[in-house]
Amino acid sequence: MNRIKKGDQVVVTTGGNKKKHKLLKGQVGEVLRVDGDRVYVSNLNLAKRHTKPNPQAGQPGGVIEREASIHISNVMPYNPATGKGERVATKVLENGKRIRVFRSSGEAI
């Protein structure tokens, strides 16, 4: 079972360089998609891409800004109760279903 899923609120634990790039550490966002060991977080790690127009798809050309991937080890699930990123464990219920819980409080995500 993966610790981070689509729709989760996550906090970035590392990343970014103050001189060259925007500092990512400490920012919170929602996971848009998970591709193996990479995650795409909304409005974080934005990259510019130059695209050609595609009239068949109705896509205009120009510079498009979209989210770039972040390695899954550099994000943690965000606990709104404490306001911090926390570790996650899995718990098996009596009916055999598995759920993800925060290690510190034991509450379900």
C-alpha positions in Angstrom: 0.0 0.0 0.0 1.4 3.4 -1.0 1.7 6.0 1.7 0.8 8.9 -0.6 -2.2 8.8 -2.9 -4.0 11.2 -5.3 -5.9 13.9 -3.4 -3.8 13.8 -0.3 -2.5 17.0 1.3 1.3 16.9 1.5 4.1 19.1 2.8 7.5 19.3 0.9 10.3 18.3 3.3 13.3 19.2 1.1 14.1 20.9 -2.2 14.7 24.2 -3.9 17.7 26.5 -3.9 17.2 30.1 -2.7 19.6 31.5 -5.3 18.4 29.7 -8.4 15.0 28.4 -7.7 12.0 29.0 -5.6 12.3 27.3 -2.2 9.9 24.4 -1.9 10.6 23.2 1.6 7.7 23.7 3.9 5.0 24.4 1.2 1.7 22.5 1.3 -0.3 21.3 -1.7 -2.6 18.6 -3.0 -1.3 15.6 -4.9 -2.6 15.7 -8.5 -1.2 12.3 -9.5 1.4 9.7 -8.5 3.7 8.1 -11.2 5.7 5.4 -9.5 8.2 7.1 -7.2 7.3 10.7 -8.4 4.4 12.9 -7.4 2.8 16.0 -9.0 1.7 18.6 -6.4 -0.7 21.4 -7.3 0.9 24.8 -7.7 4.4 23.6 -6.6 7.5 23.1 -8.6 6.1 24.9 -11.7 8.1 24.6 -14.9 7.6 26.4 -18.2 7.1 24.4 -21.4 7.1 25.8 -25.0 4.5 24.1 -27.0 3.4 24.2 -30.7 -0.2 24.9 -31.4 -2.4 21.9 -32.3 -5.6 23.0 -34.0 -7.0 19.5 -34.1 -6.9 19.3 -30.3 -7.9 22.9 -29.9 -4.6 23.6 -28.1 -3.1 27.1 -28.5 0.7 27.4 -28.7 3.0 29.4 -26.5 4.6 29.1 -23.1 2.6 26.9 -20.7 3.4 26.7 -17.0 2.6 23.4 -15.4 3.7 21.3 -12.4 6.9 19.3 -12.6 7.4 16.1 -10.6 8.9 15.8 -7.1 10.4 12.5 -5.7 8.0 10.8 -3.3 10.7 10.7 -0.6 10.7 14.5 -0.5 7.1 14.9 0.6 5.2 13.8 3.7 1.4 13.6 4.3 0.2 16.8 6.0 -1.8 16.5 9.3 -4.1 19.5 9.6 -4.6 18.9 13.3 -1.0 19.6 14.1 -0.1 21.7 11.1 3.0 19.5 10.2 4.0 16.6 8.0 3.8 13.3 9.8 4.7 9.7 9.1 2.0 7.2 8.1 1.3 3.6 9.1 -1.2 1.1 7.9 -3.8 -0.5 10.2 -5.9 -3.5 9.5 -9.5 -3.3 10.6 -11.5 -6.2 12.0 -13.3 -6.7 8.6 -9.8 -7.1 6.9 -9.8 -3.6 5.3 -6.5 -1.6 5.5 -6.5 2.1 6.3 -3.7 4.6 6.6 -3.3 6.3 10.0 -0.9 9.0 11.3 1.7 7.4 13.6 1.6 10.2 16.2 -2.1 10.3 16.9 -3.4 7.1 15.3 -6.3 9.0 13.5 -7.2 7.9 9.9 -6.2 10.0 7.0 
